[in-house]
Each structure stands twice: as structure tokens, then as C-alpha cells.
Amino acid sequence: MEATSHTFTDNARAGLADPVLRRALGMAGTGFPARRAEAIARLPEFEALRDQGKAIKDHTIAHLDFYLELYERNVIAAGGVVHWARDAAEARAAVLDICRSVGAKVVTKGKSMVAEEIALNEHLEANGITPVETDLGEYIIQLRHEPPSHIIAPAIHLMKEQVTETFRAAHTALDPDRAISEAPQLCAEARAMLRPQFLAADAGITGANFLVAETGSSIIVTNEGNGDLTQILPKAHIVVASLEKIVPTLEDTATLLRLLARSATGQEFSSYTTLSTGPRRPGDLDGPEQYHVVLIDNGRTALIGGEFQDMLRCLRCAACLNHCPVYTAIGGHAYGWVYPGPMGAVLTPALIGLDEAGDLPNASSFCGRCESVCPVKIPLPKMMRHWRERQFVQGKAPPVYRHGLKCWAWVARRPGLYHELVELKARMLGWLGKRRGRFRALPLAGAWTKMRDMPAPEGRSFQSLWAERQRAGK
Amino acid sequence: MTARDDIIGGIRRSLGRGALADEAAGKLAARIAAHRPNLIPARATSLDPPARVDLFVALAEAVQTTVARVASDRDVPGEVARYLAAENLPAELAMAPDPGLDALPWAERPLLQIRRGKAEASDAVSLTPCLAAVAETGTLMLVSGAATPTTLNFLPDTHIVVLRASQVVASYEDGWDLLRQRSGDGPSALPRSVNFITGPSRTGDIEQRIELGAHGPRRLHVILIDDAEQSPLR
């Protein structure tokens, strides 16, 4: 998809001014965290599982070549085919080739973020194949020609009124006076509209939450059952997955599965966790005749061994989005590409470049909630700092930041001068703000005081108060 | 250079080494072959079999699975008929062509119309066996095969599953062991699909309000036979 991350500041402003988004995100920002907290309170081993989950992913990345080769051998042994793709273009071409080889006109799709990343739908459409998104949220935004705004709840930016409008505009063959103002009616309508598509599809495309090296299986975790209908009804099941989804064994997978649903939706387990290994077996009455995995790098291997390697542990659970004060204020579209929130602020610059996405790692208050809820303990704030450093070193930070930081650094390296200046500032502001106790506007801090008052300091710096206390103590 | 060679080569360069030496690769292979579990939560492993079954039932019901406990195999057809009547559903079933299900006394319920095979689009109700149930999260474990087509688990509006108390295991790891016992080690031994099912289909995609029956079954009903046998694993 076309990135708009470079206009992040404007996107964010638009998000903040959108009343529908305010209401929708208000519900998201409380519901997900509360359910997650309840689920974790019920599992005393959760913290220990996080440590094990992190260790499993680190071990896998450290031996990724071994596990990928083993995975490939096992997919082939089970009758499947692995297609390696260095980048988005190779991945799109591989999927298109498979679709053409089975004469596909309509393909159903389960929700897949990496499919968004490689802009798969646009490519299929341009080549005469109709992709039908079958996850309810994805279906809604496909009808609206919008990108997802959340990695597990793609239509989280909408209220039911927008969905009603969308369905009325799209489902023109249905009675225009039908009642579809409530969620149950909308779900029933989507189910009825999509069922014939499931049955007609020639190929089904799903993502993968995990790829198991030991068995050559792909795993999807869903609640709707759309990913299952997508893969068992058509002739061919095509899995698109990035290569860091590899997990060594079924036992390791169990550990990560215990972390995933609880972190994502606060469920004990999602409704459907499905292991798919190869095509249907001789004697099977249903299931796909062909099983293909398109294994996508698209920038992942370049992260190994560097300061962003930890990002490859990400399970895409979205806990960091749900707990982020920035994400829950501006929404996912502001981030301008596939991955929003803290994980997006770290991953997006790595995948599409700092020039396009340089604002994203700066959109953080560094409150640390993202890292504290991450099921595999990814140090997201630290990695956002790494991006800021790179931006500074490469001269890509805005001039105001660059020069401001340089001035500050010059002063900070001279402790005597630094203390003098801080003391002077504290005294001046303390004196000026004595009467009201606060400032409604300050020079150089207009953006800050536009939204709130600045409390006036008490007239002394911490350093001088501390020095005085030390003297008095003697 | 193929994409595969490029990617594997790139990984090795990033890791600062070549292909793993035999000894290191052997260690990894041994780790896989050991099937050693990581930490398994105590909530189910600490229970004796009857309490484990109770935990399964409680957690399944917490996610809108309905559970009917019956004393023996003989009671299953009657419970199917009762459930369908209570839910106001037609007395027609698509049933997995499974010898275990076939052995039940269906003749005692002549009004139940039963078709054996995979699911068709018009089927409203399916009946299947399962491989196991996992107490830890109230989860059913189903596998595909000639006698157990996967479409039965997803296409009909109502899915009825026959489960024996002796099939209730504690953890997912117990489920992996069962799979391996059944089909041996190695990838081609796994069935095409292994379905862990925890409650009926649902979505929260509209205002995060949970609606049942998004694309898969709206109702999931478990007929639990309280057999006295021991669990297959312990």
C-alpha cells in the first residue's frame, strides 16, 4: 500500500479532530486492556511464560537458517510447496502464479498483515483476479477502500453507523428498507453475503501466526472461522508468511499460543487455532488439493544482528497498540502504513525507510506501557530511541530539534554554566509566576501551553535545594 | 542466485557465521526430537481426572459452548434429538462417517435423518467425534481424516461434538503427544488439519461487541459421555 507516514503530523491532527474516531477509540482503549488484565490475573504463570516466549523467539532467530531449511523439508515431505520471496514484488508474483495455475477468478482471503504489506489485493485486482476479504473487519474496510487501522481489529476506527452505511451502499441487491442498524444484523448480513464466495473461491489465501519447523505446519489463530472456510473449501490453500514466524517445535508453539490470545483480546484461547500441514491426504473427503507457502523476507533478515533484531520476536498481538496513549488518541491511519502503534513505530522505518517514516519513532511519550505489556518483552521504547539517534546522526531530524539538541549538549557539557543557567531560569520563572502560580503562555513553549497551563517553579533549582540540604545536614 | 540461497545466505551473514557445524545442528535436532515441554500452567495438570473434566466443562461453558453430560454411549442419540428439539432445529444431521459414531444406537431414534459424509452448503447441523479435549482452556481438538472431514466443523450453523470423559487431557502438550502416538513422528504423519476449537464462531469487529456465528457455527454443543475409563495418557 502507498505509505503516507511522511505526513504523520497532519494525519494525527486529522485523527484527533475526528469525532467518530474519538468514540471508536474510546471503546478500544478501555475494553482490550481490561480484558487482557483479567485474563492474565487468572494465569499465575503468565510472567514466566513471557520469559520463555522471549527465549524461544531469540533461540529461533539465532538459528533461523537451520529452522527455515528444516521447515521447508517438512512442508515438502507433507506434499506442500515453499516459494521463497526476497521482497514484496517476488511475493506478489508467486501468489499470482499459483492463482493462475489453478485458474482462479475469485480468491477468498483470511486477515493477513503481511498481505497488506506486499499490497497483494491491488496486484491481484490489476491482474483480473478478485480477492474477497472474509474477516468481518477486513471485509468492511475492503468495501470502504480503506486500509486497516489496527493489526487485529482492522475496522476499529468505525462505529456501527458507518458499517450500516457501507453495507447499504455495497449490497445493492438487497431490500433497501431492511433493518441493519444493529451489530447482530450487520454480522448476519456479512455472513450471508460471504458464504457464496467461500463456496465459489478457486483459491484461499491466509496468513500464518506461526510456522512450525518440526512438522512443516502453518498455524492461524482466529475467532470467526473465516480463515478455516478460506483454506478448506477451494482447490488451493496459499499461505503468505514472513519468515520470522518460524517456531522450532509444537511444544514451543504451545507456549507462544498461551501468550497470544491473552495479550491480544484477553481470551483464554481464540475460538479457532488451526494447524495446516500439506494438502488433503489420500482418502480425505475435503480439504485443499494444493498447499503453498510463500515465505517472505522483505527486509527481515537485514534486521538480524542489529539493534532492531528484537523486533523479529513480535507476535502481532496488538497489546502495544491497545495500551499506547498515542495510538488510542490518533488511531491507526495516522501512522500512514500497515503497522501502527509502538510496534509500527519501530518496524515501519525498518521496512520503508526513515525518510518516509521518521516521524513515527518520535510519536511516543516513552511511558513504557508498550514494553510492559509485550508478551515477548520487546524493548520498544529503546528501539524508538535508536531510530531517533539514527535520525540525528544522519541529519534527518528537523532543524529545530538538531540545533536545539546541539545547544543543550554544549551547555550540558559545562556543569558550572548549566547549574547557573538552571538556577537563573528557576528564579526568573518563580518570580514571574508568583502571583498566579502558573503560566498560560511561555515563549518557545507555545505548542505545550496551547493545550494546558505550565505550573510555575518554586524559584529554586533542585540542585541548589539539594546542596542547601546537604549543608544543613552537616 | 535463487531467492532461497540469497535469503539463507543473508541470514548467515547477519549472524556472522556459515552453515551450522554438524555438532551444533545435531544439538538442535536433538532438542526437537526430545519433545520436551516448556512451562505448563498448573491449573489443569494439578487436577485428578474428574476435576479435570469439570474444569473443561466450566471453561467451555464460559465461552458459550453448551455441554450435556450423559451416562453412556446409549444416551447419545436421545441427547441429539433432545438438543435439536430444544433449539428448534430440524431433526437432520450431517454426520462424520466415523465407526465410533456409527456404532451408537441410532435406530432407536428413527425420526433423526442422518447423512454420512462431508458437509454440504445446505447442512444445518453436523455431528462429529473429536480426538481430545484440553481442560486448560475448555478446548476441543479435532483432526481431519477419511472419517472426519473438516468441513463438518465449520460449514453448518450448529456443530455437535461427541466427547468421552476419558478423552479430556490437561494441556495442549498432551494433545501433541496424542497426535504423535496416533500417527508417529514426522510431518507426513500429521493429519492435514488439526482444529483446536474453543466455543462457537464469534467476532468483535463491530464496536468490540461479541457476536456469535460470524462465519463458522453459531452453536457448539458437546455431548460428554461420563465413561469410567482412565484418560488415554495418564
Interface residues (C-beta under 8 A of the other chain):
Chain A: A24 M27 A28 G31 F32 L43 P44 E45 A48 L49 Q52 I56 A62 H63 L64 D65 F66 Y67 L68 E69 L70 E72 N74 V75 A77 A78 G79 W84 A85 R86 E90 T134 D135 L136 G137 I140 A153 P154 A155 I156 L158 M159 K160 V163 A183 P184 L186 C187 A188 A190 R191 L194 R195 F198 L199 A213 E214 T215 G216 S217 N223 E224 G225 N226 D228 L229 I232 L233 L243 P248 T249 L250 E251 D252 A254 T255 L257 R258 T265 Q267 E268 F269 S270 S271 Y272 T273 T274 L275 S276 T277 G278 P279 R280 R281 G283 D284 L285 D286 G287 D297 T301 A302 L303 I304 G305 G306
Chain B: T2 A3 R4 D6 I7 I8 G10 I11 R12 S14 L15 G16 A19 L20 A25 L28 R31 I32 H35 R36 P37 N38 L39 I40 P41 A42 R43 L59 A62 V63 P97 G117 K118 A119 A121 T137 G138 T139 S144 G145 A146 P149 T150 T151 N153 F154 L155 S171 Y172 E173 W176 L179 G186 P187 S188 L190 P191 R192 S193 V194 N195 F196 I197 T198 G199 P200 S201 R202 T203 G204 D205 I206 E207 Q208 R209 E211 G213 A214 H215 G216 P217
